[in-house]
Amino acid sequence: MSAVINLDPAQLPVETEALRQQVRMFLRAEAEAGTFDPQASAGAMRYSPEFSRRCGAAGYIGMTWPKRYGGGERSFLERYVVTEELLAANAPVWAHWVADRQSGPMLMRYANEDICDNILPRVVRGECVFCIGMSEPDSGSDLFAARTSAKAVDGGFRVNGRKIWTSSAHHAHYMIALLRTSPSSAKDRRHGLTQFLVDMRSDGLTIEPIINLSGAHDFNEVVFDDVFVPAQNMLGEIDLAWQQATSELAYERAGPERFLETIYMLYALVEHAGTAPDDRLAEGIGRLVAQLATLRQMSVSVASMLEAGKVPEIEAALVKDLGTNWEQALAGKVRDLLPVAQLDASVQADFEALMTHATLIAPKLTIQGGTREILRGIIARGLGLR
């Protein structure tokens, strides 16, 4: 048995430090101008078209994309720095996040030029929102079991079925949907899936909200009732989308968003611990910071591999599994290290509110982007165990 997981040693180039400082200045100015509040709704999926347009004007969307689409033709590592700073500042990035991270690169690789010329410049300007249609009721992260069908008709396809846990579908202009165009076979469960660009304003498409435990409306169920999708909106080859979807997930699963969604709990822990924590508290903070540093190094490695033109599916799955488990457990670890009752009465309410939010959103963290069971199956294949 030989392992094929290979997280290449990688460091962010020193020249990215100037970019980091530029982004921090941008964020400071935006916060002071009231465009966003770094302390508001910590950890929530925040949607601000205004802020996304400002990011577009600053050159922080489509950074790695060709200039013909308005992109910056910069490196994945430079994009990593911008991503890290936006997340660390609690910036409201979700109006452009999915389009920038994965949908745009998918269109550049598989869509026709008319679609790219029409949509990608709007994404770069922060004016176009995407969602991803993969998971379905009764199948979840087992994408091979997808049943939402696309049947060929004159001029295109008719789509029927449901997608679930679709983040930001209620805001999105477009969805990249993984649909079944042919039955799978006993020899190849991957066969029969095709990706399509779906206009979210299409007749027959309805969006049902799913309210999470914190009361936020992030997720949705999208219902397709005889929705027509033009033939030119098919992405890549018919029945052979599995490899396309796999490469898309490599973009989605390994960024710093996979361990920074509850980072505000670590910030609060360090702040309230003060400058002279006792030995137990100091050791606990040290362990958490060391774990965070390790996750970040792994994530940077995957960004470096993407920069080199690789498709690190297994490595991305490893970062996502370890990262979301870490951020999911963070609130409980903080509570164990620093019980609310030990805090000054003047800060207890704010600390408890952060703790409550982090606890309520915790269940979704190991589901979104692929459940831990699916991820561990991918990792096991990488280790030669299945």
Secondary structure, DSSP 8 states (H G I E B T S, - for coil): -------------TTHHHHHHHHHHHHHHHHHTTS--TTTTTTS----HHHHHHHHHHT-SSTTS-GGGT-----HHHHHHHHHHHHHTT---TTTHHIIIIIHHHHHHHS-HHHHHHHHHHHHTT---EEEE--BTTTBT-GGG---EEEEETTEEEEEEEE-S-TTTTT-SEEEEEEESS---SS-TTTTEEEEEEETT-TTEEEEEEE-TTS-EEEEEEEEEEEEEEGGGEESSTTB-HHHHHHHHHHHHSSGGGT-TTHHHHHHHHHHH-SS--HHHHHHHHHHHHHHHHHHHHHHHHHHHHHTT---HHHHHHHHHHHHHHHHHHHHHHHHHS-GGGS-HHHHHHHHHHHHHHHHHHHHHTTTTS-HHHHHHHHHHHTT--
